[in-house]
Amino acid sequence: MKIKLASVSIDDYDKALKFYTEILGFVKKHDIPLGDGARWVTVVSPEEPQGVELLLEPNAHYPAMKALKESLVKDGIPFTAFQVGDIQGEYERLQKLGVEFTMEPTNMGTTIAAIFNDTCGNLIQIYQITNG
């Protein structure tokens, strides 16, 4: 068993695709029309183009997902997390691009983590593994 696809709930395909590619730096892998305006849109890390795909999953038809996202944001809990090699550098790069952080890089013992708003209703964590 392998993890090949994960998803993040979004509110708008084009806005999400722009944020995840132009701001975060992921690369579009698939953008397949499914009819009635629906699409199968995935992005991947440019460092691992054959790696795990992130599905940009619309939440418009899932009231439970909307409630979950709102609760997570209210409590400051990230929806998912992405590993980075240099968290301070990534934090500064994203800040310069206008990304809103809810937590600046913070030492958590074996990781340093920061949390930002992805403009699609999610908090996303970035983290760097440390030696503790």
C-alpha positions as a LaTeX table, in Angstrom:
\begin{tabular}{lrrr}
\hline
Residue & $x$ (\AA) & $y$ (\AA) & $z$ (\AA) \\
\hline
Met1 & 0.00 & 0.00 & 0.00 \\
Lys2 & 1.32 & 3.45 & $-0.95$ \\
Ile3 & 0.17 & 7.03 & $-0.51$ \\
Lys4 & 0.08 & 8.51 & $-4.02$ \\
Leu5 & $-2.69$ & 11.11 & $-3.64$ \\
Ala6 & $-3.68$ & 13.46 & $-0.84$ \\
Ser7 & $-6.19$ & 16.27 & $-1.02$ \\
Val8 & $-6.76$ & 19.75 & 0.29 \\
Ser9 & $-10.21$ & 21.29 & 0.29 \\
Ile10 & $-10.52$ & 24.46 & $-1.80$ \\
Asp11 & $-13.20$ & 26.99 & $-2.66$ \\
Asp12 & $-12.10$ & 27.96 & $-6.19$ \\
Tyr13 & $-10.01$ & 25.96 & $-8.70$ \\
Asp14 & $-8.26$ & 28.87 & $-10.37$ \\
Lys15 & $-7.47$ & 30.74 & $-7.15$ \\
Ala16 & $-6.15$ & 27.55 & $-5.53$ \\
Leu17 & $-4.12$ & 26.55 & $-8.58$ \\
Lys18 & $-2.56$ & 30.03 & $-8.71$ \\
Phe19 & $-1.67$ & 29.97 & $-4.99$ \\
Tyr20 & $-0.32$ & 26.42 & $-4.95$ \\
Thr21 & 1.79 & 26.91 & $-8.11$ \\
Glu22 & 2.77 & 30.60 & $-8.28$ \\
Ile23 & 3.16 & 31.19 & $-4.53$ \\
Leu24 & 4.07 & 27.80 & $-3.02$ \\
Gly25 & 5.97 & 26.62 & $-6.09$ \\
Phe26 & 4.23 & 23.32 & $-6.79$ \\
Val27 & 3.78 & 22.22 & $-10.42$ \\
Lys28 & 0.44 & 21.42 & $-12.05$ \\
Lys29 & 0.29 & 17.70 & $-12.88$ \\
His30 & $-3.33$ & 17.24 & $-14.02$ \\
Asp31 & $-6.19$ & 19.57 & $-14.92$ \\
Ile32 & $-8.89$ & 17.33 & $-16.37$ \\
Pro33 & $-12.41$ & 18.65 & $-17.07$ \\
Leu34 & $-15.08$ & 16.42 & $-15.53$ \\
Gly35 & $-18.19$ & 18.24 & $-16.79$ \\
Asp36 & $-20.49$ & 20.79 & $-15.16$ \\
Gly37 & $-17.47$ & 22.94 & $-14.27$ \\
Ala38 & $-15.86$ & 20.18 & $-12.19$ \\
Arg39 & $-12.18$ & 19.41 & $-12.70$ \\
Trp40 & $-9.57$ & 16.94 & $-11.47$ \\
Val41 & $-6.68$ & 19.27 & $-10.58$ \\
Thr42 & $-3.50$ & 18.01 & $-8.95$ \\
Val43 & $-0.14$ & 19.55 & $-8.17$ \\
Val44 & 3.20 & 17.96 & $-7.29$ \\
Ser45 & 6.51 & 19.05 & $-5.85$ \\
Pro46 & 8.98 & 20.05 & $-8.56$ \\
Glu47 & 11.52 & 18.08 & $-6.51$ \\
Glu48 & 9.42 & 14.89 & $-6.88$ \\
Pro49 & 7.34 & 15.19 & $-10.07$ \\
Gln50 & 6.40 & 11.49 & $-9.87$ \\
Gly51 & 5.75 & 11.70 & $-6.12$ \\
Val52 & 2.57 & 12.21 & $-4.15$ \\
Glu53 & $-0.02$ & 14.34 & $-5.93$ \\
Leu54 & $-2.05$ & 16.94 & $-4.04$ \\
Leu55 & $-5.65$ & 17.04 & $-5.27$ \\
Leu56 & $-7.27$ & 20.48 & $-5.13$ \\
Glu57 & $-10.69$ & 19.23 & $-4.04$ \\
Pro58 & $-13.62$ & 21.67 & $-4.17$ \\
Asn59 & $-15.67$ & 21.82 & $-0.99$ \\
Ala60 & $-18.74$ & 23.56 & $-2.42$ \\
His61 & $-20.92$ & 20.46 & $-2.23$ \\
Tyr62 & $-19.72$ & 19.22 & 1.13 \\
Pro63 & $-21.27$ & 21.15 & 4.04 \\
Ala64 & $-19.45$ & 18.93 & 6.52 \\
Met65 & $-16.09$ & 19.89 & 4.98 \\
Lys66 & $-16.92$ & 23.59 & 5.29 \\
Ala67 & $-17.76$ & 23.13 & 8.98 \\
Leu68 & $-14.58$ & 21.11 & 9.55 \\
Lys69 & $-12.39$ & 23.74 & 7.88 \\
Glu70 & $-13.98$ & 26.56 & 9.86 \\
Ser71 & $-13.45$ & 24.65 & 13.12 \\
Leu72 & $-9.82$ & 23.89 & 12.31 \\
Val73 & $-9.11$ & 27.53 & 11.45 \\
Lys74 & $-10.90$ & 28.73 & 14.60 \\
Asp75 & $-8.72$ & 26.42 & 16.69 \\
Gly76 & $-5.55$ & 27.27 & 14.73 \\
Ile77 & $-5.06$ & 23.69 & 13.52 \\
Pro78 & $-3.48$ & 23.12 & 10.09 \\
Phe79 & $-5.36$ & 21.01 & 7.53 \\
Thr80 & $-2.11$ & 19.46 & 6.27 \\
Ala81 & 1.65 & 20.01 & 6.34 \\
Phe82 & 4.51 & 20.28 & 3.86 \\
Gln83 & 8.17 & 19.61 & 4.66 \\
Val84 & 10.78 & 22.23 & 3.72 \\
Gly85 & 14.56 & 22.19 & 3.90 \\
Asp86 & 15.01 & 25.78 & 5.15 \\
Ile87 & 11.98 & 26.97 & 7.08 \\
Gln88 & 13.34 & 30.44 & 7.81 \\
Gly89 & 14.14 & 31.02 & 4.15 \\
Glu90 & 10.76 & 29.69 & 3.04 \\
Tyr91 & 8.97 & 31.79 & 5.67 \\
Glu92 & 10.73 & 34.94 & 4.46 \\
Arg93 & 10.09 & 34.10 & 0.77 \\
Leu94 & 6.39 & 33.50 & 1.38 \\
Gln95 & 6.02 & 36.63 & 3.53 \\
Lys96 & 7.49 & 38.71 & 0.69 \\
Leu97 & 4.81 & 37.21 & $-1.60$ \\
Gly98 & 2.08 & 38.36 & 0.79 \\
Val99 & 1.30 & 35.04 & 2.48 \\
Glu100 & $-0.43$ & 35.53 & 5.83 \\
Phe101 & 1.14 & 33.51 & 8.64 \\
Thr102 & $-0.74$ & 32.66 & 11.82 \\
Met103 & 2.40 & 31.21 & 13.44 \\
Glu104 & 5.97 & 32.24 & 12.65 \\
Pro105 & 8.70 & 29.57 & 12.66 \\
Thr106 & 8.60 & 28.00 & 16.11 \\
Asn107 & 10.92 & 25.37 & 17.56 \\
Met108 & 8.88 & 22.29 & 18.49 \\
Gly109 & 11.80 & 20.10 & 19.62 \\
Thr110 & 12.42 & 17.79 & 16.67 \\
Thr111 & 10.92 & 20.20 & 14.14 \\
Ile112 & 10.54 & 23.89 & 13.48 \\
Ala113 & 7.04 & 24.69 & 12.23 \\
Ala114 & 5.13 & 27.68 & 10.86 \\
Ile115 & 1.48 & 27.97 & 9.85 \\
Phe116 & $-0.06$ & 30.07 & 7.06 \\
Asn117 & $-3.41$ & 30.74 & 5.41 \\
Asp118 & $-3.65$ & 29.22 & 1.91 \\
Thr119 & $-6.36$ & 31.72 & 0.78 \\
Cys120 & $-8.75$ & 28.75 & 0.26 \\
Gly121 & $-9.99$ & 28.49 & 3.83 \\
Asn122 & $-7.21$ & 26.27 & 5.17 \\
Leu123 & $-4.33$ & 26.70 & 7.54 \\
Ile124 & $-1.26$ & 24.89 & 6.21 \\
Gln125 & 1.84 & 24.01 & 8.21 \\
Ile126 & 5.36 & 23.99 & 6.85 \\
Tyr127 & 8.00 & 22.25 & 8.91 \\
Gln128 & 11.71 & 21.53 & 8.95 \\
Ile129 & 13.08 & 18.47 & 10.72 \\
Thr130 & 15.83 & 19.24 & 13.22 \\
Asn131 & 18.07 & 17.07 & 15.36 \\
Gly132 & 16.15 & 18.12 & 18.45 \\
\hline
\end{tabular}
